Amino acid sequence: MAVLVTGGARSGKSSFAEKLAMHGSERGVYIATSHIYDEEMRERVDLHQQMRLSSGYPWDTREEPFRLCELLKQLDESGEEAVVLVDCLTLWLSNWLLQYEGDDKASALVMKRIEELVEGVSGYSGRLILVTNEVGDGIVPEYPLGRSFRDLAGRMNQRLAEVCEQVFLVTVGIPIELKSRAYRFDLDEGK
């Protein structure tokens, strides 16, 4: 079962995702997707690691900024019974967008990576929780790279929401399950 957890910066989405994972499984695999580019990022990563350690929950942390699909496939084929939590997909997306920066086919190349991820998530047989950022509620970014990121993140989130059984929006620390509340056009067809 795949679950998508989204929300804005500092909305509480990662904390909720971790609690959700701990609630339903005796141990977890935590896949961190961030690259450490500077000291501030190092401090953030260290803080998150310390928080997971202090939780008392047995997390096996894996750092994978690019090869997420391959790692998910490996975990699935291994028969891993732990819940898998990926935090976060927008950092994974950023990694690929920056990898292809300067290539005039960057958006198409990143969309290919997104579709590979969607396929991997839809075929994953275990319990999987994905954390992503909701980036479309802000202003239109001033620079082309920012606009491309916003657009690709929106497409990625929509595609993943289609294949996940549950989708949560977390805002001000409050998680709301969205997928069960989505309007269905097929209910309207009989009228």
N, C-alpha and C positions, 0 to 999 in steps of 0.2 A: 504494500500500500504506500503510495507516494502522497506527501503533504507539502504544499507550498505555503510559506509564511512570508508575508510582505508587509511593508510599512516604511515610513520615512526614517531619516536619521534620528537616532536616540529615541525611537518610538517604543522600544521594549521587545522588538521582534526576536532578537537573538536569545534573550532571557526566556521568553515564552517557548521558543523552539527547544531550548535545552530542557526546560521543565516538562514539555510534552514528550521528549525522548526519554527522560528519566522515569516518567510516569508509566510508560508502557513496555519497558525492557530492563533487564538486569544489568546490561552493559551496553556501551556505545562506541562507535567509531566516529570520531569528529574529524571531518575533512576541512582543513583551513586552506583557503584559496589565495590568500594575500601574498604579495611580494613585499619584502621589506626594503623600502627605498631610502629611508632616512631614520634618524634617531627617534622621532616622534612616533613613527609607525612601529619601531622596535618596542617602544614603551607600551603601545596599545596591545601588541601581540603578547608581550610578557604579562600584562594585566589579565588578559583573557585566559592565558594558560594558568595563572595563579588562581583565578576564580574557578576554573574547572577542577583543579586539584583540591581546592578547599571545599568543593561540593560533596566530596566523599563518594561520588559516583565514578565507577571505573571507565574512564574515557581512554581510548587508544587514539591518540592524535596523529593524523597524517597530514603533511603539508604537500599540497599539490596545486600549483598555480595554473597549470595548463592541461595536463592529461587526466582530467576529471572523468571523462567517459571511459577511458581505459581502466582507471582505478575502480569505478563502479562495476564494470564488467568483471574484473578480477574478484572483487568482494562477493558478487552474486554467484560466480562460478565456484567459489570456495565453500559455499554453503554457510557463510557467515550468518550467525543467528542474532548478532547484535543489531540494534537500531543504528542506522547511518544518518548522520547530520552533516549537511554541507553548508558552510557559512563562509563566504556568501557568494552567490552567483553573479552579482554585479561586479564584484572584484575580479572574478574569473573572466567575465565579459571584458572588463577593462584591460586585463592582461593580454587577451587576444587582439583587442582593438589597437593597443599600442604595439603589439608584435607586427601587425600588418600596416601600421601607420606609414603613409607615403605611397602605398600601393594603390593605384587607381581602382582596384577591385576589392578594397578593404571591406566594404560593407557586405559584399557577396561572400567573401571568404569567412567573415564572422558569422553570417547567416548559416553557412554550411556547418560551422561548429555548433551553432545553436540547434540546428535540426538533428545533428548527431546526438546532442545531449537529450533532446526531446525523445528520440528513439531509445536511448539508453534508460531514461527514466521510465518510459512506458513499458519497457520490457523487464524492469527490475522486479525480482520476485519477493524481496524482503521488505522490511519497513524502512522507509526513506523520508527524511525531512529536509526540505530545501529552503534556505533563507535567501531572500532577495530584497532589493530596495525598490520602493515605488518612487520613481523619479519624474513622472510626468505631471505632478501637481504644481511644480514651480514655474518660474519664468522661462522663456525660450532662451537657451544658452547663446551667448554672443559669438562664440567661435564655432567653425564647422565641426571640429572634433567633438565638442560638447553636444552639438545638435545630433551628430551621428550616434554618440553614446546613448543619449536620451531615447532616440528612435529605436535603436537596436534593443535597449533594455525593455522598452515597452513591448516590442514584438516578442522577445524572449519570454517575458512574464506571461503574455497572453497564450503563447504556445504551450508553456508548461502548465498553466492553469487548466488548459483543455485536457491534459492527460493525468493530472493529479486528482485523487479522489476527494481531497479536502483542500480548501484554500482559505487561509486566515489573513485578515488585515488587522494589524496591530497599530493602534494609535493611542497616545497618552498611556501606554501600558495596558490597554484593554484589548484583548483579542476577540474578534468577531469572525465567525465562520461564514464565508460568503457563498460558496458554491451551492449549498443547500437552499439558499435564499434567492438564487438567480432567477430572473424572469425567464419563463420558457414560452417561446412562440408557439410550440406545438400544442400547448394547452388552449390557445386562442383559436385554433383552426376549426373547431366544431361550430363556431358562431357565425 
